[in-house]
């Protein structure tokens, strides 16, 4: 893509997410249209969106039901003053979201982004303990390689060093353990590795003093670590640890929520209910910013009282519960439920996993991970040494775009998460683009495909 001088100048007048503009200008991508599973750039070239606009457009771009709901809401109200009242559609959304979350989680606070939701969850936990006679509980334990957002506490809870070191020192009271993938070469089975990694949370809680630890926050499937997918037992052990030490379990489902894992939420996929669930991204299909924090209903008692008691949740955002966003959110849930897209994601996800497994014949795939339509592929130099191969990932990111494919590459793994509406033929099309791009990337870096 060749840019005109105006667009090149404007790119130099803004900031791109986590990347250098000078590098972006070497291979720019400026999109101007999207529909279904595809996006088009300003030159009219079509791209298969294999990650649903970074895990957002779970119904495909431009879903008509969502757009129609927004049009109807636009004619009624697009903003309600949050310090004075709440819109009727916001309450409708509270009811709708609470109807599909795990049992007992229906105390809902809508927001406008995932970082807001995770930030609020940690503030909520601290205030909850202050108001229930345990004011010393303020610390949070999360995982290295986890990502929980770009705001202060969310960044401090994140374990992605390069994304936060420029802003350190981080907020106090945030501790980390390693994800199970960190230990996998030290154990004879993945199951035992997960048991060890899960128990590390309790070691930290005891070492810090349980009276000081408020919560554990984790992504059920860790995106920035390469779609890290623990066992169900891993979460069961963490749940038991939290119960034993009166620590709140927070699931960051900003990516995993709304059908991607073959259930509405990954909490249901792994059979473990957290105390607080944070969601975003696919919550509105990318049509308008929306997110939510959903807590256990019984927590509400700690925030209920007279005005002079001053126990209300001392938190708010201007666009939290925005009526236009909530109208879109209701339409998303209705579409997923009525079209049985969660069940479809489970079925088509198994087909997708099988196709990705076939890439192992090239000798550079260590593992295919994930659940449902959220899948990740770890790349290695060869499957004998298991040495990382970042050069391959860097090349793959470029060959994919050249072939009209948008992937998440980072760079020792890549991830896909096509829209819930994808059919088998769509998965085949996407896979063929992935395979072609991988072969071309191997050729560029001098890799020798070991085709079985």
GUMAR-10628 format. One line per field, with one value per residue (C-alpha): residue in one letter; x, y, z. Coordinates in steps of 0.1 Angstrom, whole numbers. Layout:
% GUMAR-10628
aa	(a/...);
X	(X/...);
Y	(Y/...);
Z	(Z/...);
% end
This chain:
% GUMAR-10628
aa	(x/x/x/x/x/x/x/x/x/x/x/x/x/x/x/x/x/x/x/x/x/x/x/x/x/x/x/x/x/x/x/x/x/x/x/x/x/x/x/x/x/x/x/x/x/x/x/x/x/x/x/x/x/x/x/x/x/x/x/x/x/x/x/x/x/x/x/x/x/x/x/x/x/x/x/x/x/x/x/x/x/x/x/x/x/x/x/x/x/x/x/x/x/x/x/x/x/x/x/x/x/x/x/x/x/x/x/x/x/x/x/x/x/x/x/x/x/x/x/x/x/x/x/x/x/x/x/x/x/x/x/x/x/x/x/x/x/x/x/x/x/x/x/x/x/x/x/x/x/x/x/x/x/x/x/x/x/x/x/x/x/x/x/x/x/x/x/x/x/x/x/x/x/x/x/x/x/x/x/x/x/x/x/x/x/x/x/x/x/x/x/x/x/x/x/x/x/x/x/x/x/x/x/x/x/x/x/x/x/x/x/x/x/x/x/x/x/x/x/x/x/x/x/x/x/x/x/x/x/x/x/x/x/x/x/x/x/x/x/x/x/x/x/x/x/x/x/x/x/x/x/x/x/x/x/x/x/x/x/x/x/x/x/x/x/x/x/x/x/x/x/x/x/x/x/x/x/x/x/x/x/x/x/x/x/x/x/x/x/x/x/x/x/x/x/x/x/x/x/x/x/x/x/x/x/x/x/x/x/x/x/x/x/x/x/x/x/x/x/x/x/x/x/x/x/x/x/x/x/x/x/x/x/x/x/x/x/x/x/x/x/x/x/x/x/x/x/x/x/x/x/x/x/x/x/x/x/x/x/x/x/x/x/x/x/x/x/x/x/x/x/x/x/x/x/x/x/x/x/x/x/x/x/x/x/x/x/x/x/x/x/x/x/x/x/x/x/x/x/x/x/x/x/x/x/x/x/x/x/x/x/x/x/x/x/x/x/x/x/x/x/x/x/x/x/x/x/x/x/x/x/x/x/x/x/x/x/x/x/x/x/x/x/x/x/x/x/x/x/x/x/x);
X	(0/14/2/-4/15/-16/-21/16/17/-13/2/31/7/-8/3/-2/-8/24/43/67/51/83/81/44/50/72/41/10/-25/-54/-88/-120/-147/-157/-184/-188/-155/-137/-121/-111/-83/-83/-70/-100/-80/-99/-85/-98/-101/-89/-91/-124/-109/-86/-112/-140/-164/-176/-208/-188/-184/-216/-241/-275/-293/-267/-268/-306/-307/-283/-303/-335/-317/-301/-336/-344/-313/-275/-264/-278/-263/-246/-246/-283/-299/-296/-312/-339/-319/-290/-312/-324/-287/-280/-308/-298/-261/-270/-291/-262/-233/-225/-250/-248/-229/-255/-244/-235/-216/-212/-182/-168/-136/-119/-93/-120/-137/-106/-95/-130/-129/-97/-111/-143/-124/-104/-135/-154/-129/-127/-164/-165/-140/-109/-92/-57/-66/-54/-28/-35/-17/-17/5/36/26/-9/-24/-53/-53/-35/-48/-28/-39/-47/-11/3/-15/-2/29/40/73/79/44/48/85/85/58/73/74/41/15/23/5/8/25/31/34/44/18/19/37/67/72/61/96/101/72/63/27/8/-16/11/26/-7/-11/23/16/-18/-4/21/-7/-11/26/25/-7/9/42/25/0/-35/-48/-32/-43/-76/-77/-63/-69/-63/-73/-88/-70/-39/-37/-4/15/3/-32/-21/-48/-46/-64/-98/-82/-58/-88/-104/-73/-71/-108/-102/-72/-93/-120/-95/-79/-109/-94/-116/-111/-114/-116/-106/-128/-124/-111/-126/-162/-193/-190/-155/-145/-177/-196/-208/-179/-147/-157/-184/-159/-136/-164/-152/-172/-152/-163/-160/-160/-148/-159/-154/-144/-170/-196/-208/-194/-171/-200/-195/-172/-187/-175/-188/-178/-201/-198/-215/-250/-244/-216/-242/-250/-216/-224/-261/-269/-280/-264/-246/-231/-210/-207/-217/-191/-170/-163/-177/-169/-186/-196/-202/-237/-240/-275/-263/-237/-261/-286/-258/-249/-285/-286/-253/-265/-299/-281/-257/-285/-311/-288/-271/-237/-221/-229/-217/-184/-178/-184/-166/-138/-129/-128/-105/-82/-79/-69/-43/-29/-20/5/27/39/61/82/79/47/52/16/-19/-38/-71/-108/-137/-128/-100/-69/-31/-2/33/62/97/128/123/103/134/151/119/140/119/117/108/122/95/67/80/81/46/30/41/34/-1/-9/5/-19/-48/-49/-51/-35/-24/14/37/62/68/32/1/-36/-68/-104/-127/-163/-188/-207/-178/-187/-165/-158/-147/-123/-109/-103/-87/-65/-53/-42/-24/-6/4/17/36/54/63/76/97/112/121/139/157/137/134/99/100/69/57);
Y	(0/34/63/98/126/136/102/98/131/123/90/109/131/101/71/35/7/-9/-3/22/44/45/7/8/32/6/-17/4/-10/15/-1/16/-11/-43/-69/-104/-121/-96/-61/-40/-15/20/3/-20/-51/-77/-94/-124/-112/-143/-126/-108/-73/-84/-107/-81/-88/-121/-119/-107/-71/-52/-75/-61/-69/-50/-20/-19/-19/10/29/26/37/67/80/78/86/83/95/96/118/93/115/121/90/58/49/23/4/2/-16/-39/-47/-54/-79/-94/-99/-113/-139/-155/-152/-181/-187/-162/-136/-109/-78/-58/-25/-17/2/13/-8/-39/-19/0/-33/-49/-17/-15/-51/-45/-13/-31/-59/-34/-15/-47/-58/-24/-25/-60/-56/-67/-34/-49/-70/-50/-71/-89/-119/-124/-141/-133/-130/-120/-88/-70/-35/-2/17/20/-11/-31/-25/-33/-66/-74/-95/-83/-65/-45/-31/-16/-10/24/35/20/20/2/5/-13/-44/-64/-98/-124/-162/-179/-196/-234/-231/-218/-251/-276/-290/-298/-322/-355/-344/-312/-321/-323/-291/-273/-285/-271/-238/-235/-242/-214/-189/-203/-201/-164/-158/-175/-158/-124/-131/-140/-110/-87/-104/-93/-112/-133/-120/-143/-147/-182/-185/-162/-143/-125/-156/-174/-187/-204/-230/-245/-276/-274/-288/-258/-234/-258/-257/-219/-217/-238/-217/-185/-200/-212/-178/-155/-142/-131/-149/-125/-138/-114/-127/-96/-119/-153/-141/-143/-178/-181/-211/-231/-217/-182/-177/-196/-199/-223/-240/-248/-254/-229/-198/-167/-141/-113/-117/-89/-88/-66/-68/-91/-77/-52/-69/-39/-16/8/7/-15/-36/-48/-60/-87/-97/-121/-109/-113/-87/-61/-61/-45/-16/-10/15/51/80/90/55/63/26/30/18/49/45/58/66/91/65/36/21/43/37/33/8/-12/-14/-30/-53/-66/-73/-93/-116/-121/-130/-154/-172/-173/-185/-210/-196/-209/-245/-237/-224/-256/-277/-255/-250/-287/-286/-255/-272/-303/-281/-263/-295/-305/-277/-299/-316/-286/-294/-259/-262/-272/-271/-260/-246/-231/-239/-233/-209/-192/-211/-205/-221/-221/-219/-234/-238/-275/-299/-317/-288/-268/-236/-205/-191/-154/-147/-170/-152/-118/-131/-147/-115/-99/-128/-131/-95/-100/-129/-110/-124/-107/-128/-121/-129/-122/-136/-171/-179/-169/-169/-171/-163/-161/-148/-172/-172/-189/-221/-250/-235/-203/-222/-239/-206/-192/-222/-222/-186/-195/-225/-205/-177/-201/-218/-184/-172/-203/-197/-161/-170/-200/-226/-261/-275/-310/-322/-355);
Z	(0/-10/11/-1/17/37/53/59/76/97/108/122/142/161/181/172/197/209/177/161/134/114/111/103/74/57/54/62/65/65/65/55/53/70/66/80/81/59/59/30/29/12/-21/-21/-12/9/41/59/96/114/148/146/148/178/195/192/162/174/152/122/112/106/122/112/144/164/140/139/177/178/152/172/204/186/180/217/237/233/267/302/330/353/384/381/367/347/314/311/285/309/334/306/299/335/334/301/310/344/327/308/334/357/385/413/392/384/402/371/365/328/315/282/280/294/313/330/340/355/372/387/399/419/434/442/460/481/491/498/523/539/545/558/586/568/557/555/524/494/475/442/427/389/364/344/307/317/304/322/306/302/332/365/385/354/341/376/376/341/337/303/311/279/280/315/323/307/332/363/393/392/419/452/463/430/430/403/398/366/343/339/305/324/341/315/307/344/347/331/325/317/345/372/359/363/398/407/390/407/442/437/444/479/485/478/498/529/523/521/550/539/559/533/501/485/452/424/389/359/323/319/286/286/253/255/267/235/243/274/283/317/328/345/377/377/382/407/429/427/436/467/476/474/496/521/526/519/487/458/425/395/360/333/304/282/255/264/269/247/232/220/242/234/264/270/294/300/336/324/300/329/355/380/391/401/425/399/362/338/302/272/235/220/244/217/186/182/172/202/233/261/290/323/358/371/408/431/441/478/476/472/509/517/494/505/532/540/523/556/558/527/516/479/454/451/414/381/345/322/296/319/311/280/266/230/240/262/233/212/241/244/207/208/236/218/186/202/222/195/168/191/182/215/205/170/183/201/170/145/170/170/132/134/159/136/107/128/141/105/105/126/95/88/118/134/155/191/202/193/223/231/233/209/182/203/192/194/176/192/167/173/152/152/173/185/203/209/205/200/164/167/132/117/135/124/88/92/102/70/46/62/53/18/14/27/62/95/123/159/158/188/174/188/184/164/174/155/167/137/142/157/124/106/87/77/43/60/83/52/35/65/70/34/38/71/56/25/47/70/40/26/60/63/29/39/71/56/75/60/62/76/57/70);
% end
